[in-house]
Amino acid sequence: MQTVTVSPKFQVVIPRPIRDSLRLYAGQKMRMIAYDGRIELIPGKDISELRGFLKGINTEFKREQDRV
């Protein structure tokens, strides 16, 4: 577990090993969520990175008539 310090401007630096393992880059958008007494940062993904993430999903279900 890494420890970071909050600066007077309320900024933190994400340690290099974490940046490298998550392939984060400067200027990348992050979503921040306060959850159960902690802060979670979720890296945003480019739409091109999401291609194929639903591969294999089951599409065989009955649709409502107004949704066809």
C-alpha positions as semicolon CSV with decimal commas, in nm:
position;residue;x (nm);y (nm);z (nm)
1;M;0,000;0,000;0,000
2;Q;0,135;0,340;-0,100
3;T;0,098;0,656;0,109
4;V;0,046;0,997;-0,048
5;T;0,025;1,347;0,100
6;V;-0,247;1,598;0,024
7;S;-0,090;1,930;-0,078
8;P;-0,217;2,271;0,041
9;K;-0,403;2,288;-0,293
10;F;-0,567;1,951;-0,215
11;Q;-0,364;1,772;-0,483
12;V;-0,211;1,424;-0,461
13;V;0,045;1,248;-0,676
14;I;-0,038;0,895;-0,788
15;P;0,276;0,687;-0,724
16;R;0,465;0,572;-1,033
17;P;0,416;0,196;-0,980
18;I;0,039;0,248;-0,971
19;R;0,044;0,481;-1,274
20;D;0,249;0,227;-1,467
21;S;0,037;-0,076;-1,373
22;L;-0,288;0,105;-1,467
23;R;-0,129;0,271;-1,773
24;L;-0,239;0,619;-1,661
25;Y;-0,117;0,921;-1,853
26;A;-0,098;1,296;-1,790
27;G;-0,421;1,474;-1,869
28;Q;-0,633;1,160;-1,844
29;K;-0,981;1,212;-1,700
30;M;-1,063;1,033;-1,376
31;R;-1,396;0,981;-1,204
32;M;-1,388;1,036;-0,830
33;I;-1,636;0,872;-0,596
34;A;-1,667;0,899;-0,219
35;Y;-1,765;0,550;-0,106
36;D;-1,787;0,398;0,241
37;G;-1,541;0,642;0,401
38;R;-1,286;0,632;0,120
39;I;-1,218;0,797;-0,216
40;E;-1,210;0,586;-0,532
41;L;-1,056;0,710;-0,856
42;I;-1,177;0,543;-1,172
43;P;-0,977;0,607;-1,490
44;G;-1,179;0,713;-1,792
45;K;-1,140;0,506;-2,105
46;D;-1,134;0,614;-2,468
47;I;-1,427;0,482;-2,669
48;S;-1,182;0,288;-2,888
49;E;-1,064;0,094;-2,580
50;L;-1,420;-0,023;-2,513
51;R;-1,458;-0,196;-2,849
52;G;-1,550;-0,560;-2,799
53;F;-1,602;-0,548;-2,422
54;L;-1,954;-0,690;-2,464
55;K;-1,838;-0,978;-2,683
56;G;-2,024;-1,294;-2,589
57;I;-2,313;-1,117;-2,416
58;N;-2,645;-1,303;-2,437
59;T;-2,880;-1,111;-2,667
60;E;-3,149;-1,380;-2,675
61;F;-3,421;-1,224;-2,464
62;K;-3,777;-1,119;-2,532
63;R;-3,815;-0,749;-2,599
64;E;-4,121;-0,542;-2,518
65;Q;-4,322;-0,445;-2,825
66;D;-4,247;-0,072;-2,787
67;R;-3,870;-0,146;-2,771
68;V;-3,837;-0,337;-3,100
